[in-house]
């Protein structure tokens, strides 16, 4: 995925702005009646971040370049920094080591199972790690569901904001991360966490 900003972003901006003029931001709808998607790009120590939000201002995704399953700027999206000012401020504070818990309206949609897994991620504290098995146990899933839990974590659309980077293998290995293992290692190092750090069940 490339969110660095050239043709795709420019085209989406033009299309989205036209849609905004004809539909009006107060409706939160495009001319086709679909809910409007707002987006912005912001730089970070782990690459340029692509954020999206819904008409209510809730953050719906955060993607990084090259992310497996990450988002690209879509046709009809509206580029607008307004809905993201607080998110950008909190992300800057996080990367500066000054913020340990995000307080933002988040709205990610998935299957009921995935949403339970994503909610369980929110309970993993800054500076600690957990395992896929522990997440399965937290949501009341069987040991046989660990693979499905891993799939749900890999599909987390809110990287960094919803801390799937804090989930590691039972043996302490840095297994799977949609944003890449190098980013996962950097995020855990920023938080002072790692394979030998504190674990939560």
N, C-alpha and C positions, 0 to 999 in steps of 0.2 A: 504494500500500500504506500502511496506517496501523498503526503499531505503538506509538502514543502511549498506548494503554492503556485503553480503556473496555470496552464490552460484549463484543467478541470475545475479548479477553484474559481477562476475568472468567469468561466461559462456558467457555473452554478450561481455565481453572484448576480450576473446579468439576468438570468432566467428568474431567480427568486425575487429580485427587486421588482421586476415587472409584475410577478404574481402578487407582491405585496401592494403595489400601487392599485391594482384592479380589485383586490379582495379586501385590502385594509388590514393592518395588523390587529385592529380591535376584534376582528372576527376569529383570528387564529386559524384561518382556512385558506387554502389555495383556491384558484378558480375552478378546479375539479372537485372541490369539496373535501379534500383530504386535509388532515391536521397539518399545520405548518411546522416545519423543522427549522429551528435556528441553529447556526453553527458559527464557530470561530476556531482559529488556530493560534496556539501560543507556544513559545519556546520553553524548553526545560532541559535539565541536565541529562535526561534520558531520551532526548530527541524532541521534535516538534509534536505537540499534542493536538489532536482534533477532538473538539468537544461539541456535542449536540444538546439541544434543549427543546422541550415542547412549549406550546403557547402559554402554559402556566408558569414557565420559568424553571421547571424541574429538569435537572441534568439527566439525559437519557443514555449517553454513552461518552466514553473517553477512550480514544484509540491512539496507538503509537505507530510510527512508520514500520512497515514490514510485519505488522501483527497478523498472526493467523486468525482469520475470521473478523479482522478489523473492518471498520467502515471507511468508505470513500465518500467524498462530497457528492450528494445526489442532485439530480435535476429538480429544480423548484425549491431547493433549500435557500433560506435567507441568511446571508452573512450579516451578523449584528453582534457587536461586542456587549451590548447592554445586558442581556440575560446572564452574562458570564463574569461580570466584574468581581463578584464575591468568590466565585470558584477560582478565578485566576489569582486573587489575593491569597486565598487559603493554600493553593498549590505552591505559590512562591514562598509562603511561610513554611510549608512542609519541607520543601527542598532546602530551605535555609536552616533546617533543624529546629525551627521555632514553634511548630504545630504538630501535635501528636494525634489529633482526632478531627476529622472533617465534620463540619456541621452544615450540610447542604441538603436541599431537597433533591432526592434521587428517585428516578422512576424508570426501572428496567422491566421489560415485559418478557416473560418466558413461560414455559410450562409450570404447573403448580410445583412439581418436583424441583425444577431449577430455581424457582423463586425461593423455596425453602432453603436450598443450599446457599444461595446468595445472601439470604438473611443471616445464615449461620456465620458467614465470613465476617459480617459486621461485629461479631462478638469476639474476634481474635484481636487482642490488644496490640498496640504499637510496641515494637521492641521484642515481640515474642513470636513463636511459630507454633503451628499445629500440624496434624497429619490428615491425610484423606480419610483414614479410618476413624479418627476422632470427629471429623465433620459428619461422617455417616452416622456415628453413634449419637451426635448432638441432635440430628433431625429424626432419630428413631428408625434409621434404615438398617437393614441387615448387613453383615459383612460381605455378602454376595453383591451388595449394591455399591461397593467401593469404586468399581470401574465407572458406574453411572455417575457417581459423585464427582469423579475426576473429569468426566465429560462436561458436567454442569459448570465446574470451576473453570475449565478451559473456555467455556462459552460466556463467561462473565463479561458483559459489555462495558463495565465501568472500571477499567484498570486503574490501579493506584487508589482511587476513591473508595472502592470496595476491595479490600486487601487480599486478593487471591495470591499475591506474591508471598504471603506468610504461610502458605501451605506447602510442606515439604514431604519427602518420602519418609516412611517409618524408620528407615535406616539413616536418616539425616541427609539423604542425597537431595540435590537440587533438581528434582524431576519437574518436567513439563511446566511451561509458562508461555501463554500465547504471545506475550511481548518479547520472548527470547530469554534464555537463561542468563545472559550477561546483564540484562536489565533487572532481572529478579535478584541477582547477586548484589547489584548496586543499590537497589531499594532496601534490601535487608541490611546491607552495610551502613546505609544512611541512618537506619533505625537502631543500629547497634545490635542487630539480631543475627542469628546464624544457626547452623546445625547444632552447635553446642550451647546455644543460648536457652533462655527459659521457654518451656513448652506449656501450652494450655490444652486441656482436654475438650 
